[in-house]
Structures are given as C-alpha cells and as structure tokens.
Amino acid sequence: MTALTATALAHPNIAFIKYWGNRDQVLRLPVNGSISMNLEGLFTRTRVSFDEDLDADILILNGQDVVGSALSRVSALLDQVRGMAGKKLFAQVESSNNFPMGAGIASSAAAFAALSLAASRALGLELHEAELSRLARLGSGSACRSIPGGFVEWQTGQGDADSFAVSIAPAEHWKLVDCVAVIETGHKPVGSTQGHALADSSPLQAARVANAGRRLNRCRNAILKRDFRALAEVVELDSNLMHAVMMTSTPPLFYWEPASVQLMKAIPAWRSEGLPMCYTLDAGANVHAICPAEAAGQVAEQLSRQPGVQQVLQATVGGPARVEDIS
Ligand code: PMV
C-alpha cells in the first residue's frame, strides 16, 4: 500500500479578545468567546503521511525529531482523526514554521490547524469548516480560530458540538497589519495549556469572564464598521485584563519583559499623537502592534528603534487553512 499523504498550511492568529481558561480542560471548551485575526505571511506547513510500515507516530518539527509531550499531543489528535476515519495507521508528521516558536506568536494554533486539515485529508475525510475547527480545538484551543479565514470569532458553545470558530469578515474586509515586536524568541516558561488550568485561581477571572460578552460585541462591531479607535480601546483593555488574571493566579504568571511594558506605555502615547496603533500580548513578551496598513511602515520603524526589540515581523490579515497537496 502506498502512504496516504497530505500537506496543509495554516496561519497563526492574534487574539483581539482573548481566550484564557477552560470549562473543560480535555475538550478545551473555553470559559469565554474570543475574536482574532489570521496572520498572512506567517505559517506552519505540515505534511502528514499515514503508512502501514510505521509502528508508532513520528513527529519532525523544523527538521528535528521530537518525542515526549509534543509527540503525545500530536498523537492524541491523530487518534481522533483515525477514529473518525476508522483506520489504524500510524503517521509521520513533518511540520515547519517560518516564525519563532513559543514566544507569544501562537505557533500551536497554526500547528494544530494545519495538522487537523492535513491528517483528515490524508485519510480521505472531507470535513466541513466547523468540524475541522472543532478538531483543531482539541489540539490547542486557539487553533480552532486558524481554520476559517480573515477575522474570526470562536463561539463558546454549549459543548463540543457547537464550540468552533467562524469567520466574521474575510481578510479583504479591513487592511490591518500586525507589527510583531519580537522581544524574546525562547520558549515561554509556562505554556498556555498549564496557564488555562490556573486561570480560575485568580480572583479577577470571574470579573474578566462576566464582562467578556460586552467586549466581544464592542470588538465585533469595531471590526464590522472598520472603526480603528473603538478597536484599539477594547483590544488593549482585553489584553490587560487577561494579563491581570495571569499575574494574580496561583502561582502567578508574568509574561512581560521590561521592553514589553515600555511599549505598552509608548503605544497609546503615539496613538494620541496621531499614529493609529494599539497593542496586545499573548502568553509571551512579544508586543503585537495592530495598525491600519497605511501606518504599518511608520509603526514598524518606530518599534524597531525601541530598546529590547530584536526584530519586527509584519503580517497582514490571513486567509483560511488550506490544503497544498494530497497523494
Ligand atoms: O490555544 P492556547 O492553549 O495556546 O491558548 C492561547 C491563549 C492566548 O494566546 C494567550 C490567547 C488567545 O486567545 O489566543
């Protein structure tokens, strides 16, 4: 038998309204909905090859053989796909990113979105967008948002069946750019899977979650109306709320570095001087500066001059996860 192989590509996404905390850790059902934009130009490409000659799954990440928890997480997702397809073959998974991993550019989002698409197509499954999004969610919550294109909302849902992401506007709707000020490229000390489990230990989490619906509405409306000022306000508020929860959980999680804080002070000041931009940070020190495309050149240049900023990546709004090849 020849190997059943497919290659898929998915973009990471940056959350405007953050996902932090699960009501079900295994199914990764979030405590609140979230909104993000896919990042064009940054991607994970994953080739999955199911082969009857293999006696275990193999994971090759950026050219290196990987075992341990990363392989177990990939195998758990492959088990889901094998279950759906009724096949018992092991697979070789080769995955590469064109951006630094584990530093607040959600590499797991792009990785599990690309893996879900490649693995399901390799075994002959033609899953709908919602089914793919649910599958990707089992690997990494935010991965469900890297399946649809453009500006995406992940609905909390009642359970596994209706907790998936949908596009609220296509990539062409609004020419925004994420200028990522890379401050740190090493792996973060506490990954988001562990972080989600700590969220409830913060006394601030209940308040953050209670108000999430209002922030989701503000953010969705700002996107639909292309109202940058309104978007900037809610995006910064939501990022600060998530980090307030992180910093007050037990144990506390401090993802910011001094250079992150300097940028968080500078960006609103630059905005009030007329440069349209706002900041948001995921579980890492990097600062994502969101701005309209016309301002991106100036924003990137300004960021790159700041102390502690190693490089500035620029990403426009990205499309959906897509299959590149099936054989
Ligand atoms: O999908 P996870 O488990 O890597 O969680 C992502 C969490 C944040 O990036 C911090 C926020 C978000 O909504 O992307």
Residues whose N, C-alpha, C, O or C-beta is under 5 A from the ligand:
A	BS01	PMV	A15 I17 K18 Y19 S34 S108 S140 G141 S142 A143 S192 T193 D282 A283
